[in-house]
Amino acid sequence: QIRLCITRPDLLQTYQLVTSLNDYIYPGQPIASYPNPNRVTDRAIPIAETMAGEGDLKLLGLLVSPFVTRVRLALHIKGLSYEYIETDVLDKGELLLRYNPVHKKVPVLIHNGLPLCESQVIVQYVDEVWAAAGKPILPADPYARATARFWAAYVDDKLFPAWLGILLAPTEAARAEKVGETLAALAQLEVAAAECLDGGKKPFFAGDSIGFLDLAVGCNMFWMEALRRMFGVTFLDAGKTPLLVAWAGRFAGTEAATAVVPDPDDAVAFARKLQAKYGSAPPAN
């Protein structure tokens, strides 16, 4: 059996080649890894604590970013310790510009000096590299995996821009339009929930535990509450989106969400900074 200890970036880059060789010579036999800095621990990851990253694992983030929250949830599910570096996204710092010169956004996961950007990409990377750690994040079934990716893309393409537009709208009329778009996106996700949750028989999109789509939707939920506090609009309504409301309650009660998801008040405070910077209309009295 081929044994591989993944401790350097160059070995990480050849991992797929070695995997293919191992499968050819020893069909059905997994690659065995010696204990190495990439192995996981059982420790939780408090946001205020800087940990020694196993395998030199760092995360550039913003506490209230839904995309950073998504990645932190994935890291928590896998039990990985890492160094968290809070980043001022309103004033791009040298570290962010160095590791994400293309989009200049968080999150950025730095693994053994190699940067990875875009939350969905990072979550899938984490699930693949640490496949033996914790529970799988992506479904094993190809169709279920494709479905999860489809709806995760919908969340990022439709739900996020809509609710962000509520914060940055220059006028009350523009804000009302974005509120409508947000409600429409959530209504569509309620339809998806009916299928993915099997009419409410499954507790989570991934089944008995949270997975890829749960992270994609769930990382936006604290912002739904923040927006309710700011503008008085209830986005998750038990009468209109009962499956999402029930799912959101279960998601919030998971160990990962309890440990990672930010307080909505922190989101409200950051939203005020965004509004001041971009000159959006204040909430109507």
N, C-alpha and C positions, 0 to 999 in steps of 0.2 A: 504494500500500500504506500502511495506517495504521501509523504508528510511535509507540510508547509507551515512555516511560522511567519505570519504576516506582520512584520514590524517596521518595514521601510516602504516609502512611497513607490520605489521601483518594483518591489515585490507585489504591492497592491495592483500595479498596472499589469502585471503578468499573471494575475490570479485566474482570469478567465482561460488563458492558454493552458495553465497547469491543470485547471479543472477539466478541460476537454481531454487532455492527455490521460489524466487519471480515469476518466469515464471510458476511454478507449481500451486501456490496459486492464483495468479492474472494474468491469461493468457492475453498477449497483453498489460499489464500495465508496463511501464518502471520504473526502480528504480529512485527515486528522490533523489537528493543530496543537502544538505544544503550548503550555501556558505562556502568555505573552502580554505586553501592555495593552493589547486591544480587548482583552477579556473584560467582562462586565463585573460590577459589584452589585450588591443588593441595597446599596444606600439610596435614599431619596435625594432629590436635588433642590434644596431650598434656594430661592431666587437670590437671597442676600449673601449666599455663601459661594466663595470661589474655590473650586475643587481642583485638585491635581488631575488633569485630563488623562485618562488611560489612552495610550497610543497618541498622546498629544492631541486631544480633542478640545476644540474651542468653538464657541458660538457667539457671533456678533449679533446682537439683537436689540430690540426695543420692547420693554416690558408689556406694553399694551397693544403691540402689533398682533393681529390675529394669525398672521403667517408665522411669526416667531413662536407664538403659543402652540401652533400646530407642530412645529419641529420639537419644541420642548416636551410636548405630550409623547411624541414618538420616542425620544431619548429616554423619557421616564418609563415608558412601557418596556423598553429593552433593558432598563436598569443601568444605563451608562452614566458614568460620572464624567464631568466636563468642566471646563472653565467658561463661565458666562461673562461676557463683556458687554455692558449696557452701552448703546451707541446713540449719539445725538443725530437723528436722521434729518433734523431741520437745519443742521450745520454740518455737512458731510465732513467727517474726520479723515485723517490720513490713513488709518487702518481700513476703514470701509472703502475708500477710493483705491487702496492697494489691492484688496482682495475681491472687490466687485466693481471693476472699472467700467463695465458695460452698462449695468442698470443702476449702480450706486444705491442699492437698497438692501435692507435686511429682510430675512435672515441670511447669514453666511456661516456655513459650518466649515471649519478648518480641521482637516484630519491629516495628521502627520505633515503639516505644512501645505497641503493641497486644498484649495478652496472649492466649495460647492455652493451654488446659489439656486434660488427658487425653491419654495417650501415643498412643493410636490416632489421635485427631483430629490431633495434632501431626504424626505421621509422614505421614499423608495430605496434610496441608497442605504440608509440606516437599516431598513428591513432586510436588504440583501446581504450586506456585509456582516451583520450580527444576526443572521438567520437562526442560529441556535440559541440565542438569548431571548428570554421572555416569550411572549406570545407573538405569533405572526401578525403583521399589520395588514398586509395585502392578502386577499383571498387566494387559496390554492387553485380553485377552479378558474380556468381562463375566462369564461364568460362572466362570472361574478367579478373577477378582477377588472375586466374591461368596463363593466357596468359601474363599478365603484369609481374608476378613473373618469368615466363620462360625467357622472354627477358631481364629482369633485371639481372638474373643469367648469361645470355650470355654476357652481358656487362662486368660483373665482371670477368668472366672466360676467355674471349677472347679479348675484346677491351683493358681493362686496362693492362693486362700483355704485350700485344703487344706494346702499346705506351710507357710503362715504360721501355721495352727492348730497345727502341730507345735511351733513355737517358743513359742506363747502358751498352750498347754494347761495348765490348773491342776493336773491329775493325770496320772499315768502311763496310766491307763485312757483318759482323754480324748486323750492323745497317741497312743496305739496306734490309736484310731479315726481320727485325722487322717492317720496313716501309711497306713492302709488306703485312705483317700480319695485320697491322693496317688498311690499305686500304681495305683488304679483309673483315675484321670485319665490317667496315663501310658500305661496299657494301651489306653485309648481313642485316645490320640494315636498309638499304634503302628498301630492300625487305619487312622487317617487317613493315616499315613505310607505304608502299603501302596498307597493310592490316589494320593496326591499325589506320591510319589517313584517311582511306576510300578514298584512291587515292588523298588525299590532301583536301578533303571536310571538315574534322575536323581540327581545329587549333592545337590541342594537342593530344597526345596519349590517354589521359584520357577524351577527348571530348572538352568541352568549356573552361575548365581550366586545369592547370597542375596537374598531379597526380603521382602515384608511378613510372611508367615507364619514365615519363618526368623527374623526379628527378634522376632516375638511369642513363639515358643517358646524361641529361643536366649538371650534375656535372662534366662531363669529357670535356665539350666543351671549357672551358677556357684553358685547357691544349693543345687542338688541335691548338689553336692560339699561345700558348707559343712555341710549337714545330715548328710551321711555322716560327716564328721569329728566332728560333735557327738554324734550318736546311734548311729553304727555301722550305719546302714541303707543298703543299696545300692539306690538308686532306679532307676538305669538298668542293667539286667541283660542281658548279651548273650544269655542263654538265653530271656528273656521279652520283651525289647524290642530285638531285634537291629537292626531298621531305624533306630530312634531312636539306639541306641548308635553305629552307623556314621555316621549323619548328624551327631550331636553332635561326633564326632571331626573330621569335615570342617569343620563350622562353626567350631570352636575354632581351626582352622588357617588360617582366612581372614585376610586383612590387616586387615579392619575389626575382627574380634573380638580379634585380637592387640593392636590399638591401643587398644581401648575397654573390653573386658570386665574388671571388677575381679578382684582376687585373692580366692579363697574365704576366705582368712584374714581379710581385711577384713570380709567378711560375718559370719564367726564372731564377731569382736570387736563388731560392731554388734548381733548377736543377743544377746550377753550383756547389753548395755545394755537391750535390749527386755525381756528376762526380768527384769532387776532392777526396771525401771519398772513392769511389769505383774504381777509376782509369780507367774510361771509356774513349774511344777515343774522342778527341775534334772534333767539327764540321769541315768538310772539307772546305777549302777556295775556 
